[in-house]
Amino acid sequence: MTAYLIAEIDVTDPKAYEPYKTAASAAIARYGGKYIARGGKTLALEGVPPKRIIVLEFPDLETAKRFHESADYQAAISLRKKASAGSRLFIVEGQ
């Protein structure tokens, strides 16, 4: 069953964020993931407006989890943390 990794990232240094995007994209591709949404405009209908939103599609929940736990992505996370004030990531199964 398809799974979606949804991330909200509070980017504070866009220039420093670029190496993260490159490293993360390579890891995502290795695990069969693809971008559905990547930092586009958002419109808050209820609640607090979100920060930068990324939606990734993976073949299944376990693959999304393996991607997140992979050495490649764990290295990318350190780059993200240097360029952001925080993040929230979730995996949700599709239908």
KEVEX-412310 format. One record per residue: residue number from 1; residue in one letter; x, y, z of N, C-alpha, C, O in turn. Coordinates in nm, 3 decimals, decimal comma, padded with zeros to 5 digits, m for minus. Layout:
+-----+------+---------+---------+---------+---------+---------+---------+---------+---------+---------+---------+---------+---------+
|  nr | rest |     n.u |     n.v |     n.w |    ca.u |    ca.v |    ca.w |     c.u |     c.v |     c.w |     o.u |     o.v |     o.w |
+-----+------+---------+---------+---------+---------+---------+---------+---------+---------+---------+---------+---------+---------+
| NUM |    a |       X |       Y |       Z |       X |       Y |       Z |       X |       Y |       Z |       X |       Y |       Z |
...
+-----+------+---------+---------+---------+---------+---------+---------+---------+---------+---------+---------+---------+---------+
This chain:
+-----+------+---------+---------+---------+---------+---------+---------+---------+---------+---------+---------+---------+---------+
|  nr | rest |     n.u |     n.v |     n.w |    ca.u |    ca.v |    ca.w |     c.u |     c.v |     c.w |     o.u |     o.v |     o.w |
+-----+------+---------+---------+---------+---------+---------+---------+---------+---------+---------+---------+---------+---------+
|   1 |    m |  00,084 | m00,117 |  00,000 |  00,000 |  00,000 |  00,000 |  00,089 |  00,124 |  00,000 |  00,181 |  00,134 |  00,081 |
|   2 |    t |  00,064 |  00,217 | m00,087 |  00,141 |  00,341 | m00,097 |  00,145 |  00,413 |  00,037 |  00,048 |  00,411 |  00,113 |
|   3 |    a |  00,259 |  00,477 |  00,065 |  00,274 |  00,555 |  00,188 |  00,329 |  00,692 |  00,152 |  00,403 |  00,708 |  00,055 |
|   4 |    y |  00,292 |  00,789 |  00,232 |  00,335 |  00,927 |  00,211 |  00,412 |  00,975 |  00,332 |  00,366 |  00,963 |  00,446 |
|   5 |    l |  00,530 |  01,030 |  00,308 |  00,605 |  01,095 |  00,413 |  00,575 |  01,244 |  00,399 |  00,597 |  01,303 |  00,293 |
|   6 |    i |  00,526 |  01,304 |  00,505 |  00,489 |  01,445 |  00,506 |  00,582 |  01,515 |  00,604 |  00,594 |  01,475 |  00,719 |
|   7 |    a |  00,647 |  01,621 |  00,557 |  00,742 |  01,694 |  00,640 |  00,706 |  01,842 |  00,642 |  00,668 |  01,899 |  00,540 |
|   8 |    e |  00,720 |  01,901 |  00,759 |  00,710 |  02,046 |  00,774 |  00,844 |  02,092 |  00,828 |  00,888 |  02,047 |  00,934 |
|   9 |    i |  00,910 |  02,180 |  00,755 |  01,044 |  02,223 |  00,791 |  01,047 |  02,375 |  00,800 |  01,001 |  02,445 |  00,710 |
|  10 |    d |  01,101 |  02,426 |  00,909 |  01,115 |  02,570 |  00,931 |  01,257 |  02,610 |  00,886 |  01,349 |  02,616 |  00,967 |
|  11 |    v |  01,271 |  02,638 |  00,758 |  01,401 |  02,673 |  00,701 |  01,439 |  02,815 |  00,744 |  01,364 |  02,910 |  00,720 |
|  12 |    t |  01,556 |  02,828 |  00,806 |  01,604 |  02,959 |  00,851 |  01,719 |  03,011 |  00,766 |  01,747 |  03,131 |  00,766 |
|  13 |    d |  01,786 |  02,923 |  00,693 |  01,898 |  02,961 |  00,607 |  01,884 |  02,889 |  00,473 |  01,936 |  02,779 |  00,456 |
|  14 |    p |  01,813 |  02,952 |  00,378 |  01,789 |  02,886 |  00,249 |  01,915 |  02,843 |  00,175 |  01,916 |  02,738 |  00,110 |
|  15 |    k |  02,022 |  02,922 |  00,184 |  02,146 |  02,885 |  00,115 |  02,205 |  02,758 |  00,176 |  02,250 |  02,670 |  00,103 |
|  16 |    a |  02,205 |  02,749 |  00,308 |  02,259 |  02,630 |  00,376 |  02,167 |  02,509 |  00,358 |  02,210 |  02,395 |  00,378 |
|  17 |    y |  02,042 |  02,533 |  00,320 |  01,944 |  02,425 |  00,299 |  01,968 |  02,352 |  00,166 |  01,927 |  02,237 |  00,151 |
|  18 |    e |  02,033 |  02,417 |  00,071 |  02,054 |  02,358 | m00,062 |  02,129 |  02,224 | m00,058 |  02,086 |  02,131 | m00,126 |
|  19 |    p |  02,240 |  02,211 |  00,018 |  02,306 |  02,079 |  00,023 |  02,216 |  01,969 |  00,080 |  02,226 |  01,853 |  00,039 |
|  20 |    y |  02,128 |  02,005 |  00,174 |  02,033 |  01,907 |  00,226 |  01,941 |  01,859 |  00,114 |  01,918 |  01,739 |  00,100 |
|  21 |    k |  01,888 |  01,951 |  00,036 |  01,797 |  01,914 | m00,072 |  01,862 |  01,816 | m00,169 |  01,800 |  01,720 | m00,213 |
|  22 |    t |  01,989 |  01,841 | m00,201 |  02,062 |  01,752 | m00,292 |  02,080 |  01,614 | m00,231 |  02,053 |  01,513 | m00,295 |
|  23 |    a |  02,127 |  01,610 | m00,106 |  02,150 |  01,482 | m00,038 |  02,019 |  01,406 | m00,016 |  02,014 |  01,285 | m00,038 |
|  24 |    a |  01,916 |  01,476 |  00,025 |  01,787 |  01,410 |  00,050 |  01,729 |  01,354 | m00,080 |  01,677 |  01,242 | m00,082 |
|  25 |    s |  01,737 |  01,431 | m00,188 |  01,683 |  01,385 | m00,317 |  01,747 |  01,255 | m00,363 |  01,678 |  01,167 | m00,413 |
|  26 |    a |  01,878 |  01,244 | m00,345 |  01,948 |  01,121 | m00,384 |  01,899 |  01,002 | m00,300 |  01,876 |  00,894 | m00,354 |
|  27 |    a |  01,884 |  01,022 | m00,171 |  01,837 |  00,913 | m00,083 |  01,693 |  00,876 | m00,116 |  01,657 |  00,758 | m00,116 |
|  28 |    i |  01,610 |  00,975 | m00,142 |  01,470 |  00,949 | m00,177 |  01,462 |  00,861 | m00,302 |  01,388 |  00,763 | m00,305 |
|  29 |    a |  01,539 |  00,896 | m00,403 |  01,538 |  00,819 | m00,527 |  01,585 |  00,675 | m00,504 |  01,530 |  00,583 | m00,563 |
|  30 |    r |  01,686 |  00,655 | m00,419 |  01,736 |  00,519 | m00,391 |  01,628 |  00,430 | m00,330 |  01,634 |  00,308 | m00,345 |
|  31 |    y |  01,532 |  00,488 | m00,263 |  01,426 |  00,409 | m00,199 |  01,295 |  00,414 | m00,276 |  01,190 |  00,380 | m00,222 |
|  32 |    g |  01,302 |  00,455 | m00,401 |  01,183 |  00,453 | m00,486 |  01,082 |  00,561 | m00,453 |  00,966 |  00,550 | m00,491 |
|  33 |    g |  01,125 |  00,664 | m00,383 |  01,035 |  00,773 | m00,348 |  01,028 |  00,877 | m00,457 |  01,117 |  00,887 | m00,542 |
|  34 |    k |  00,922 |  00,955 | m00,453 |  00,911 |  01,067 | m00,547 |  00,840 |  01,183 | m00,478 |  00,757 |  01,164 | m00,390 |
|  35 |    y |  00,876 |  01,302 | m00,521 |  00,815 |  01,423 | m00,466 |  00,674 |  01,440 | m00,521 |  00,651 |  01,427 | m00,641 |
|  36 |    i |  00,580 |  01,467 | m00,432 |  00,444 |  01,504 | m00,469 |  00,428 |  01,655 | m00,454 |  00,368 |  01,721 | m00,539 |
|  37 |    a |  00,483 |  01,709 | m00,346 |  00,485 |  01,854 | m00,321 |  00,619 |  01,886 | m00,256 |  00,670 |  01,809 | m00,175 |
|  38 |    r |  00,675 |  02,001 | m00,294 |  00,808 |  02,036 | m00,243 |  00,819 |  02,187 | m00,226 |  00,866 |  02,258 | m00,314 |
|  39 |    g |  00,774 |  02,234 | m00,110 |  00,793 |  02,375 | m00,077 |  00,709 |  02,473 | m00,155 |  00,743 |  02,591 | m00,163 |
|  40 |    g |  00,599 |  02,427 | m00,214 |  00,511 |  02,517 | m00,288 |  00,431 |  02,606 | m00,194 |  00,440 |  02,593 | m00,072 |
|  41 |    k |  00,354 |  02,694 | m00,251 |  00,268 |  02,783 | m00,172 |  00,169 |  02,699 | m00,092 |  00,120 |  02,597 | m00,140 |
|  42 |    t |  00,140 |  02,744 |  00,030 |  00,041 |  02,677 |  00,113 | m00,066 |  02,777 |  00,153 | m00,041 |  02,898 |  00,161 |
|  43 |    l | m00,184 |  02,727 |  00,177 | m00,296 |  02,808 |  00,222 | m00,354 |  02,741 |  00,345 | m00,406 |  02,629 |  00,336 |
|  44 |    a | m00,347 |  02,807 |  00,459 | m00,401 |  02,751 |  00,582 | m00,551 |  02,774 |  00,585 | m00,597 |  02,889 |  00,581 |
|  45 |    l | m00,627 |  02,668 |  00,591 | m00,773 |  02,678 |  00,599 | m00,821 |  02,677 |  00,743 | m00,923 |  02,738 |  00,776 |
|  46 |    e | m00,748 |  02,608 |  00,829 | m00,778 |  02,603 |  00,972 | m00,646 |  02,594 |  01,046 | m00,556 |  02,522 |  01,004 |
|  47 |    g | m00,633 |  02,665 |  01,154 | m00,512 |  02,656 |  01,235 | m00,399 |  02,745 |  01,185 | m00,417 |  02,830 |  01,098 |
|  48 |    v | m00,283 |  02,721 |  01,242 | m00,162 |  02,799 |  01,214 | m00,109 |  02,763 |  01,076 | m00,104 |  02,645 |  01,041 |
|  49 |    p | m00,069 |  02,862 |  00,996 | m00,012 |  02,830 |  00,865 |  00,114 |  02,744 |  00,881 |  00,195 |  02,770 |  00,970 |
|  50 |    p |  00,131 |  02,645 |  00,796 |  00,250 |  02,559 |  00,806 |  00,373 |  02,629 |  00,752 |  00,364 |  02,727 |  00,679 |
|  51 |    k |  00,489 |  02,576 |  00,789 |  00,616 |  02,620 |  00,731 |  00,629 |  02,550 |  00,596 |  00,528 |  02,516 |  00,535 |
|  52 |    r |  00,750 |  02,528 |  00,549 |  00,774 |  02,459 |  00,422 |  00,721 |  02,316 |  00,433 |  00,754 |  02,244 |  00,527 |
|  53 |    i |  00,639 |  02,275 |  00,337 |  00,579 |  02,142 |  00,337 |  00,636 |  02,060 |  00,222 |  00,649 |  02,108 |  00,109 |
|  54 |    i |  00,671 |  01,936 |  00,253 |  00,717 |  01,840 |  00,153 |  00,633 |  01,715 |  00,166 |  00,611 |  01,666 |  00,277 |
|  55 |    v |  00,585 |  01,663 |  00,055 |  00,511 |  01,537 |  00,054 |  00,582 |  01,443 | m00,041 |  00,602 |  01,474 | m00,159 |
|  56 |    l |  00,622 |  01,327 |  00,011 |  00,689 |  01,225 | m00,068 |  00,602 |  01,101 | m00,076 |  00,532 |  01,067 |  00,019 |
|  57 |    e |  00,605 |  01,034 | m00,190 |  00,533 |  00,908 | m00,207 |  00,635 |  00,795 | m00,214 |  00,735 |  00,804 | m00,285 |
|  58 |    f |  00,608 |  00,688 | m00,138 |  00,690 |  00,568 | m00,139 |  00,600 |  00,447 | m00,169 |  00,479 |  00,455 | m00,150 |
|  59 |    p |  00,659 |  00,337 | m00,215 |  00,578 |  00,219 | m00,247 |  00,496 |  00,167 | m00,129 |  00,386 |  00,117 | m00,147 |
|  60 |    d |  00,551 |  00,179 | m00,007 |  00,481 |  00,129 |  00,112 |  00,542 |  00,191 |  00,237 |  00,646 |  00,257 |  00,231 |
|  61 |    l |  00,477 |  00,169 |  00,350 |  00,520 |  00,226 |  00,476 |  00,659 |  00,180 |  00,517 |  00,741 |  00,260 |  00,562 |
|  62 |    e |  00,687 |  00,053 |  00,501 |  00,818 | m00,001 |  00,540 |  00,931 |  00,061 |  00,458 |  01,038 |  00,088 |  00,512 |
|  63 |    t |  00,908 |  00,084 |  00,329 |  01,011 |  00,146 |  00,246 |  01,034 |  00,290 |  00,290 |  01,149 |  00,335 |  00,296 |
|  64 |    a |  00,929 |  00,362 |  00,321 |  00,942 |  00,500 |  00,370 |  01,021 |  00,502 |  00,501 |  01,105 |  00,589 |  00,523 |
|  65 |    k |  00,993 |  00,407 |  00,587 |  01,063 |  00,399 |  00,715 |  01,211 |  00,365 |  00,693 |  01,298 |  00,424 |  00,757 |
|  66 |    r |  01,240 |  00,270 |  00,603 |  01,379 |  00,235 |  00,572 |  01,455 |  00,354 |  00,515 |  01,571 |  00,376 |  00,547 |
|  67 |    f |  01,387 |  00,431 |  00,429 |  01,448 |  00,553 |  00,376 |  01,489 |  00,645 |  00,492 |  01,603 |  00,690 |  00,498 |
|  68 |    h |  01,396 |  00,672 |  00,583 |  01,424 |  00,765 |  00,692 |  01,537 |  00,715 |  00,781 |  01,615 |  00,794 |  00,832 |
|  69 |    e |  01,545 |  00,585 |  00,800 |  01,648 |  00,526 |  00,887 |  01,781 |  00,501 |  00,816 |  01,880 |  00,466 |  00,881 |
|  70 |    s |  01,785 |  00,519 |  00,684 |  01,906 |  00,488 |  00,608 |  02,022 |  00,580 |  00,646 |  02,002 |  00,693 |  00,689 |
|  71 |    a |  02,142 |  00,528 |  00,630 |  02,263 |  00,607 |  00,659 |  02,269 |  00,731 |  00,571 |  02,310 |  00,838 |  00,616 |
|  72 |    d |  02,227 |  00,717 |  00,445 |  02,228 |  00,832 |  00,353 |  02,139 |  00,944 |  00,404 |  02,179 |  01,061 |  00,407 |
|  73 |    y |  02,018 |  00,909 |  00,444 |  01,927 |  01,014 |  00,488 |  01,965 |  01,067 |  00,626 |  01,948 |  01,185 |  00,653 |
|  74 |    q |  02,016 |  00,981 |  00,712 |  02,060 |  01,029 |  00,843 |  02,171 |  01,133 |  00,828 |  02,176 |  01,229 |  00,905 |
|  75 |    a |  02,260 |  01,115 |  00,731 |  02,363 |  01,216 |  00,704 |  02,300 |  01,345 |  00,654 |  02,344 |  01,454 |  00,690 |
|  76 |    a |  02,196 |  01,334 |  00,571 |  02,128 |  01,453 |  00,520 |  02,059 |  01,529 |  00,633 |  02,053 |  01,652 |  00,630 |
|  77 |    i |  02,007 |  01,458 |  00,730 |  01,938 |  01,524 |  00,842 |  02,030 |  01,622 |  00,912 |  01,986 |  01,730 |  00,952 |
|  78 |    s |  02,156 |  01,588 |  00,928 |  02,248 |  01,681 |  00,994 |  02,261 |  01,811 |  00,914 |  02,276 |  01,918 |  00,972 |
|  79 |    l |  02,256 |  01,802 |  00,782 |  02,258 |  01,921 |  00,698 |  02,131 |  02,003 |  00,717 |  02,136 |  02,126 |  00,726 |
|  80 |    r |  02,018 |  01,935 |  00,724 |  01,890 |  02,004 |  00,743 |  01,887 |  02,079 |  00,875 |  01,840 |  02,192 |  00,882 |
|  81 |    k |  01,937 |  02,017 |  00,980 |  01,935 |  02,079 |  01,113 |  02,018 |  02,206 |  01,118 |  01,986 |  02,298 |  01,194 |
|  82 |    k |  02,124 |  02,213 |  01,039 |  02,208 |  02,333 |  01,034 |  02,137 |  02,450 |  00,966 |  02,174 |  02,565 |  00,985 |
|  83 |    a |  02,035 |  02,419 |  00,885 |  01,969 |  02,521 |  00,805 |  01,825 |  02,548 |  00,848 |  01,753 |  02,623 |  00,782 |
|  84 |    s |  01,783 |  02,488 |  00,959 |  01,643 |  02,503 |  00,999 |  01,629 |  02,516 |  01,150 |  01,718 |  02,480 |  01,227 |
|  85 |    a |  01,514 |  02,569 |  01,190 |  01,484 |  02,585 |  01,332 |  01,407 |  02,465 |  01,386 |  01,378 |  02,460 |  01,506 |
|  86 |    g |  01,376 |  02,371 |  01,302 |  01,304 |  02,253 |  01,347 |  01,223 |  02,191 |  01,235 |  01,208 |  02,250 |  01,128 |
|  87 |    s |  01,172 |  02,072 |  01,260 |  01,094 |  02,000 |  01,160 |  01,002 |  01,900 |  01,227 |  01,022 |  01,860 |  01,342 |
|  88 |    r |  00,900 |  01,859 |  01,151 |  00,810 |  01,751 |  01,191 |  00,794 |  01,661 |  01,070 |  00,769 |  01,710 |  00,959 |
|  89 |    l |  00,808 |  01,529 |  01,089 |  00,792 |  01,435 |  00,979 |  00,695 |  01,325 |  01,022 |  00,696 |  01,279 |  01,136 |
|  90 |    f |  00,609 |  01,286 |  00,927 |  00,509 |  01,182 |  00,952 |  00,504 |  01,090 |  00,831 |  00,531 |  01,132 |  00,719 |
|  91 |    i |  00,469 |  00,964 |  00,855 |  00,440 |  00,872 |  00,745 |  00,295 |  00,830 |  00,762 |  00,251 |  00,794 |  00,871 |
|  92 |    v |  00,222 |  00,835 |  00,652 |  00,082 |  00,793 |  00,654 |  00,058 |  00,701 |  00,534 |  00,104 |  00,728 |  00,423 |
|  93 |    e | m00,015 |  00,592 |  00,558 | m00,049 |  00,502 |  00,448 | m00,160 |  00,560 |  00,364 | m00,252 |  00,625 |  00,415 |
|  94 |    g | m00,150 |  00,536 |  00,234 | m00,255 |  00,578 |  00,142 | m00,360 |  00,469 |  00,132 | m00,358 |  00,373 |  00,209 |
|  95 |    q | m00,449 |  00,484 |  00,038 | m00,556 |  00,385 |  00,020 | m00,531 |  00,302 | m00,104 | m00,610 |  00,213 | m00,136 |
+-----+------+---------+---------+---------+---------+---------+---------+---------+---------+---------+---------+---------+---------+
